[in-house]
Structures are given as C-alpha cells and as structure tokens.
C-alpha cells in the first residue's frame, strides 16, 4: 500500500514512516525539518492550499494519514487563528481532496476533545466538550473531515515515544529530567490511556488495511495517572522515582485547562480490528529497548540543519 504521511517530522509521523517504510511505500510530507530519510520525502507547506491537489495527483497514494497539527496546547491559546487554520481548516481541505480521488483518509485527532468530567470511561458516542483552543480546533477538524468525506476514519489518540527534537513527549520529559537527577512534578489527578507510538503506528495501518471509517478511540488499553506514568518510566530506566513530586494539575499554572479524566474505551476499535489493543507496559518496554539501541540518536540523524 502506498501511504502519504503528513507531518512526517512530528513524533507520530516520523516514527510511523520509519516503522512502515519496509512493508509499505511511504511518502512523507514535511516543510523543512527532515533530510536523508529512508522513506520518500516531499518538501511542502501544507498551508499552501493550491499545492494540495498537485500533491495528491503527483504522488497517487492509496491512503493518507494526516498527522500534521499544532499540538502545542498553550501556544494554541495564544494564537487561536493559526491553530484553527492548521487543526480545523486544513484537515477538511485534505479530506475533500482525498474523497474526490478515492484515496482513503485517516485523520489524527485527540482525546482532549472531552472535558474529563464524566464518571467512568468515554465511548465514541459521548458528546465532546473541549476546554481550550487546541481541543476545540481539533474537534472542529473532526467535523470538517466527516463533512467533507463521510468515508474517512478519525483516530482520537494519546501516545508517547521518541521525537526528532527529543523534547516533544511526556515520556521524554521524564527521561530527560530524571536522567539528569532533576526533580519534576507529576499530575496525580489526571488519568489518560497512553499508547506507545510504535503500537499506534501498527494500529493505524491496521485500520487502513481494514478500510475502517468513522470515529475510533485509538489509545492504550489501560488508564493511569501522569504521576504513575512517570513512576513507571523511572522504574523501567532505573531512575530515582522519588524525584517525581505528585501534584494536582490545578496547581501547575498552565495556560490552557486540561481534562482530568481521559479514560477512553477501545472496545469499538478492538472489535473492528479483531485483536487486542496493546497495554501501556508492553509499550514502555519497547520504548526502553529503543533507548538502549540508540534510537533517539538515530532520529536526530534525520534532522535538517
């Protein structure tokens, strides 16, 4: 299968492209951050709307996984218009162009569309209620995609892994700071369902292979607090877990509000794929194995300077 991946320099886009290029024909789309990748690369500013039809007509993919987004939550609060352009308008434009060309479209959204006030687990049928600009623009992107392309698939995700800069994931935050012996905070009242980015890549491609459409929660099968997440990383890497201070998210002084309960059901996804969804602990072991194999350094070798 020929898969076009937008946001190819981002945490998900890069890891997915590197993992899948041996079994699928991967074409990454990146504005300027990558060089010398083992997968094909197209340099393009996705916000140039006139270039989008040419991109699809020239590359002729079977499917497009749209990973590009502004995921800097507090930055979105400072520039809502820019966040809306990238997170809401662009997905609709791409979804429409793919529908016209019979290209399967898989859009990456976020668990943050929920306000976290529900007691229990969120299903795909629960009504979203975004708390901030990032979450609202991502929800607007979902609506734009489904309006333009009813056959599209949307994946609400939460993932961790190694990034190009080494600073883009919560897992890297804990590794970098704990490895340097620094004290950090961990929210003990924020629950989420993290999935290792390598497991997410496998799952997303599995969704394409099954030609799934509609809304899916694509997260790990176990909910933990962010404090527990940090503790697990400390134990896996042999760092001092006592360096992590449990605090409430309300005491963190963050610009944008965060949802405290992001427990998401993966029953719909598991049933559709006919397989179990990976647990956080197996993903953490893979994350650590990559660390021992110098995978973070390998990623940096693809960085354009």
Secondary structure per residue as TSV (DSSP state, phi and psi in degrees):
chain	resnum	aa	ss	phi	psi
A	1	X	-	360.0	135.0
A	2	X	E	-92.5	118.2
A	3	X	E	-119.2	126.2
A	4	X	E	-92.1	130.0
A	5	X	E	-121.1	112.5
A	6	X	E	-83.2	159.4
A	7	X	S	64.7	41.2
A	8	X	T	-69.9	-11.8
A	9	X	T	-96.2	-7.0
A	10	X	S	-75.2	170.5
A	11	X	H	-57.2	-50.5
A	12	X	H	-72.0	-48.3
A	13	X	H	-59.6	-41.8
A	14	X	H	-71.5	-46.9
A	15	X	H	-63.9	-41.1
A	16	X	H	-62.8	-45.5
A	17	X	H	-63.8	-43.2
A	18	X	H	-66.4	-38.6
A	19	X	H	-72.7	-34.3
A	20	X	H	-99.8	-8.4
A	21	X	T	-68.6	-17.9
A	22	X	T	-79.9	-23.2
A	23	X	T	-112.7	-15.4
A	24	X	S	-135.5	158.6
A	25	X	E	-84.3	107.3
A	26	X	E	-101.5	132.4
A	27	X	E	-122.5	112.1
A	28	X	E	-88.9	144.0
A	29	X	E	-114.3	123.3
A	30	X	E	-146.1	144.2
A	31	X	S	-75.7	-48.5
A	32	X	S	-164.1	3.4
A	33	X	S	-92.2	-15.9
A	34	X	B	-112.1	153.6
A	35	X	-	-156.1	150.7
A	36	X	S	59.2	36.4
A	37	X	-	-79.7	152.2
A	38	X	S	-74.8	-10.6
A	39	X	S	-105.8	158.9
A	40	X	E	-64.4	147.0
A	41	X	E	-135.3	133.2
A	42	X	E	-115.8	123.6
A	43	X	E	-85.1	118.8
A	44	X	-	-160.3	140.7
A	45	X	-	-90.1	110.6
A	46	X	T	-65.1	-17.5
A	47	X	T	-80.1	-3.7
A	48	X	-	-83.6	90.2
A	49	X	H	-58.2	-31.5
A	50	X	H	-68.0	-20.8
A	51	X	H	-86.1	-15.4
A	52	X	H	-64.9	-47.6
A	53	X	H	-59.0	-41.0
A	54	X	H	-64.1	-38.7
A	55	X	H	-56.4	-47.7
A	56	X	H	-72.9	-38.4
A	57	X	H	-69.2	-35.3
A	58	X	H	-77.2	-40.2
A	59	X	H	-85.7	-26.5
A	60	X	-	47.6	58.3
A	61	X	-	-78.2	158.1
A	62	X	S	-79.0	-29.5
A	63	X	E	-151.1	156.7
A	64	X	E	-128.9	127.4
A	65	X	E	-105.9	113.8
A	66	X	E	-94.2	97.7
A	67	X	-	-97.6	-20.7
A	68	X	-	-62.5	133.9
A	69	X	-	-169.6	162.9
A	70	X	-	-94.9	102.0
A	71	X	-	-101.6	10.4
A	72	X	-	-83.6	98.2
A	73	X	H	-57.6	-48.6
A	74	X	H	-70.7	-33.2
A	75	X	H	-64.6	-35.6
A	76	X	H	-62.4	-35.7
A	77	X	H	-61.8	-33.2
A	78	X	H	-80.5	-24.1
A	79	X	-	-140.6	75.8
A	80	X	H	-61.4	-35.2
A	81	X	H	-66.4	-43.5
A	82	X	H	-65.1	-39.2
A	83	X	H	-63.1	-41.2
A	84	X	H	-66.2	-39.5
A	85	X	I	-59.4	-46.3
A	86	X	I	-81.5	-39.4
A	87	X	I	-90.9	-20.8
A	88	X	I	-118.4	-51.3
A	89	X	I	-73.1	-48.7
A	90	X	H	-56.9	-46.5
A	91	X	H	-56.6	-39.3
A	92	X	H	-65.3	-39.3
A	93	X	H	-64.5	-44.1
A	94	X	H	-67.4	-41.4
A	95	X	H	-61.5	-41.3
A	96	X	H	-64.4	-45.4
A	97	X	H	-63.5	-36.6
A	98	X	H	-70.2	-37.8
A	99	X	H	-61.8	-40.4
A	100	X	H	-64.9	-25.2
A	101	X	H	-109.7	6.7
A	102	X	T	58.5	42.5
A	103	X	-	-103.6	126.8
A	104	X	E	-62.5	137.0
A	105	X	E	-124.2	124.0
A	106	X	E	-121.5	114.4
A	107	X	E	-102.2	134.1
A	108	X	E	-93.8	118.0
A	109	X	E	-114.5	-156.5
A	110	X	E	-142.3	152.5
A	111	X	G	-69.5	-15.0
A	112	X	G	-70.3	-1.7
A	113	X	G	-68.5	-14.4
A	114	X	S	-95.2	148.2
A	115	X	-	-84.0	-9.8
A	116	X	S	80.0	13.4
A	117	X	-	-92.5	-9.0
A	118	X	S	-70.9	141.2
A	119	X	S	-84.3	114.3
A	120	X	S	110.5	-150.1
A	121	X	-	-108.6	137.5
A	122	X	B	-83.2	133.5
A	123	X	-	-105.0	172.7
A	124	X	T	-64.7	-18.4
A	125	X	T	-85.7	-10.4
A	126	X	S	-73.5	143.8
A	127	X	-	-75.8	127.9
A	128	X	-	-69.4	157.6
A	129	X	-	-153.9	84.4
A	130	X	-	-63.3	144.5
A	131	X	-	-96.7	-17.8
A	132	X	S	-146.8	-178.5
A	133	X	H	-62.6	-46.1
A	134	X	H	-56.5	-52.7
A	135	X	H	-62.9	-39.9
A	136	X	H	-65.9	-42.6
A	137	X	H	-68.8	-32.8
A	138	X	H	-69.0	-38.4
A	139	X	H	-65.5	-41.8
A	140	X	H	-59.3	-36.0
A	141	X	H	-64.4	-40.0
A	142	X	H	-58.6	-48.6
A	143	X	H	-61.3	-42.4
A	144	X	H	-63.1	-40.4
A	145	X	H	-64.5	-49.7
A	146	X	H	-69.3	-31.0
A	147	X	H	-66.6	-40.7
A	148	X	H	-82.1	-26.1
A	149	X	-	-150.6	86.3
A	150	X	T	-61.0	-18.0
A	151	X	T	-89.4	-0.5
A	152	X	-	-69.8	158.2
A	153	X	E	-111.7	142.5
A	154	X	E	-122.8	130.6
A	155	X	E	-115.0	114.7
A	156	X	E	-86.2	120.1
A	157	X	E	-124.1	164.1
A	158	X	-	-153.2	118.0
A	159	X	E	-140.7	166.1
A	160	X	E	-140.4	157.9
A	161	X	-	165.9	-167.9
A	162	X	-	-93.6	141.0
A	163	X	-	-119.4	170.2
A	164	X	S	-59.7	-42.7
A	165	X	S	-86.0	-18.8
A	166	X	S	81.7	10.2
A	167	X	-	-135.4	16.3
A	168	X	S	-99.2	-8.5
A	169	X	S	-123.4	156.7
A	170	X	H	-61.6	-35.2
A	171	X	H	-62.9	-41.3
A	172	X	H	-67.5	-35.7
A	173	X	H	-56.9	-47.2
A	174	X	H	-68.7	-42.9
A	175	X	H	-63.1	-47.1
A	176	X	H	-61.9	-44.8
A	177	X	H	-78.5	-45.4
A	178	X	H	-66.1	-36.3
A	179	X	H	-64.2	-27.0
A	180	X	T	-94.1	5.3
A	181	X	T	74.0	24.1
A	182	X	-	-95.0	145.4
A	183	X	-	-75.7	139.8
A	184	X	E	-137.5	163.9
A	185	X	E	-99.6	149.0
A	186	X	E	-134.9	126.1
A	187	X	E	-70.5	120.8
A	188	X	S	-97.2	6.8
A	189	X	S	-126.6	18.6
A	190	X	-	-117.9	113.5
A	191	X	E	-100.8	135.5
A	192	X	E	-147.5	173.3
A	193	X	-	-123.9	74.7
A	194	X	-	-68.6	144.4
A	195	X	E	-125.0	135.3
A	196	X	E	-61.3	136.1
A	197	X	H	-60.5	-30.9
A	198	X	H	-67.2	-39.0
A	199	X	H	-68.0	-36.1
A	200	X	H	-64.1	-42.5
A	201	X	H	-58.3	-46.6
A	202	X	H	-59.7	-42.2
A	203	X	H	-67.7	-42.6
A	204	X	H	-63.1	-44.6
A	205	X	H	-65.8	-35.3
A	206	X	H	-61.3	-36.6
A	207	X	H	-64.5	-39.9
A	208	X	H	-65.7	-42.6
A	209	X	H	-64.5	-28.9
A	210	X	T	-89.6	-1.0
A	211	X	T	54.1	42.7
A	212	X	-	-70.7	150.0
A	213	X	-	-138.2	159.8
A	214	X	E	95.2	-166.5
A	215	X	E	-93.1	133.1
A	216	X	E	-138.4	141.5
A	217	X	E	-89.4	117.2
A	218	X	E	-119.3	78.7
A	219	X	-	-133.9	177.0
A	220	X	-	-68.2	162.2
A	221	X	S	-86.7	2.2
A	222	X	S	-135.6	135.3
A	223	X	-	-93.4	135.6
A	224	X	E	-140.4	164.3
A	225	X	E	-82.8	163.2
A	226	X	H	-69.4	-27.5
A	227	X	H	-65.5	-45.5
A	228	X	H	-63.5	-35.5
A	229	X	H	-59.5	-48.1
A	230	X	H	-62.7	-41.3
A	231	X	H	-60.1	-42.6
A	232	X	H	-63.7	-40.4
A	233	X	H	-64.6	-43.5
A	234	X	H	-59.0	-45.2
A	235	X	H	-67.4	-40.0
A	236	X	H	-64.5	-39.6
A	237	X	H	-92.3	-7.6
A	238	X	T	79.4	25.2
A	239	X	-	-89.2	169.0
A	240	X	-	-79.2	106.2
A	241	X	G	-66.4	-20.2
A	242	X	G	-68.3	-12.1
A	243	X	G	-73.7	-12.5
A	244	X	E	-93.8	122.1
A	245	X	E	-98.7	118.3
A	246	X	E	-73.6	125.0
A	247	X	E	-137.5	167.7
A	248	X	-	-85.3	144.5
A	249	X	G	-62.0	-26.8
A	250	X	G	-68.8	-15.8
A	251	X	G	-99.1	7.1
A	252	X	S	-89.4	-11.8
A	253	X	-	68.0	33.0
A	254	X	-	-79.6	148.9
A	255	X	S	-67.7	-48.5
A	256	X	S	-99.0	143.4
A	257	X	-	-68.6	145.2
A	258	X	-	-116.1	145.0
A	259	X	-	-75.2	139.1
A	260	X	S	-94.9	-20.7
A	261	X	B	-122.8	102.6
A	262	X	-	-119.1	46.9
A	263	X	-	-78.5	117.2
A	264	X	B	-117.0	137.6
A	265	X	-	-76.2	136.7
A	266	X	-	-113.4	16.9
A	267	X	H	-62.4	-42.5
A	268	X	H	-61.6	-44.9
A	269	X	H	-64.9	-48.1
A	270	X	H	-59.4	-41.4
A	271	X	H	-66.2	-43.6
A	272	X	H	-65.9	-36.9
A	273	X	H	-85.9	-18.4
A	274	X	T	70.4	33.6
A	275	X	S	-156.2	163.5
A	276	X	-	-73.8	148.7
A	277	X	-	-92.0	133.6
A	278	X	-	-59.5	147.4
A	279	X	-	-86.1	154.6
A	280	X	H	-56.5	-40.2
A	281	X	H	-64.8	-38.7
A	282	X	H	-68.6	-35.3
A	283	X	H	-67.0	-37.8
A	284	X	H	-63.5	-38.1
A	285	X	H	-62.9	-39.9
A	286	X	H	-67.0	-40.0
A	287	X	H	-59.6	-42.4
A	288	X	H	-68.8	-40.3
A	289	X	H	-60.0	-41.8
A	290	X	H	-60.6	-39.5
A	291	X	H	-60.2	-45.4
A	292	X	H	-67.5	-25.3
A	293	X	T	-94.7	13.8
A	294	X	T	61.1	29.9
A	295	X	H	-61.8	-38.6
A	296	X	H	-58.4	-38.7
A	297	X	H	-67.9	-36.2
A	298	X	H	-61.2	-43.4
A	299	X	H	-58.8	-43.4
A	300	X	H	-64.6	-21.5
A	301	X	T	-69.2	-15.2
A	302	X	T	-94.9	4.5
A	303	X	B	-80.9	130.5
A	304	X	-	-83.3	125.1
A	305	X	-	-108.2	360.0
